[in-house]
Amino acid sequence: MSKPISTPLKKPIGALAVLNLADGILTYWGLLAGAIEEANPLLGGLSPLAVFTVKLLLSVCLAAFLFTSLVRL
């Protein structure tokens, strides 16, 4: 069994995926409560659930990028 490759960018990209997920959750709660407005013009017209879904999918894609064998970071 091969040892996982440890690279310098793996931890920062993992942290970015977690921060993106936290951003999605906090944005969802803020939009539902009416405390904030989405400033991104691409997401501004969407419902809070749609905004959360887009941000969640982006976080999942970023996290999945860490486990591809095609890219060595």
N, C-alpha and C positions, 0 to 999 in steps of 0.2 A: 504494500500500500504506500503510495507516494505521500510525501509530506506537503501540506499546503504551502503555497508560495506566499511569503511575507514581503510586502512591498511598502514603500514609503507613503503612497497615496491611498492605501486601503482604509486606514483609520479616518483620515479627513473626509473621504467620500462617504464612509459609513456614518460619520457624524452629520454630514450634510443631509443624508437621507432621513435621519432621525429629526433634525431640525425642520426639514420640509414637512414631515408628518405633524410635528408640533404646531407649525404654522397653519396647516390645514385644519386641525382640531380647534385651535384658538380662533381662527377666522370664522369657522362654522358657528361656534358659540357666540362670538361677537355679532355676527350677522343676524342670528336668530333673536338675540336680545335687543337688537337695534342700536347697540352701542357703537358700532363701526359701520363704515361703508367700504366696499371693495374698491381700491384705487386703480387696480389693473383694468384698463379699458376692454380687454378681451374677456374678462371674467365679470365685469361690473353688471351686465344685464342678466346674469344667470341666477338661479335660485341658490340659497345657501347649501342645499344638498348637492347641487351640481358643482358648485365651487369646491366643496369638500372632496367630491369624487375625482375631479380633475387633479387636485393637489395630491390626493392619495395615490392615484395612478402614476403621477410623476415620481413620487417617492418610491413606489414599488419598482418602477423602471430603473431608477438610480441604484437601488439596492440590488436588483437583479444584475446590473452591470458589473457589480463586484464579483459575481460568481461565474461570469463567462470565461471560457478558456480561450476565447478569441483575442482578448485584450489583456496584456500584461501591464499592470500599473506599477 
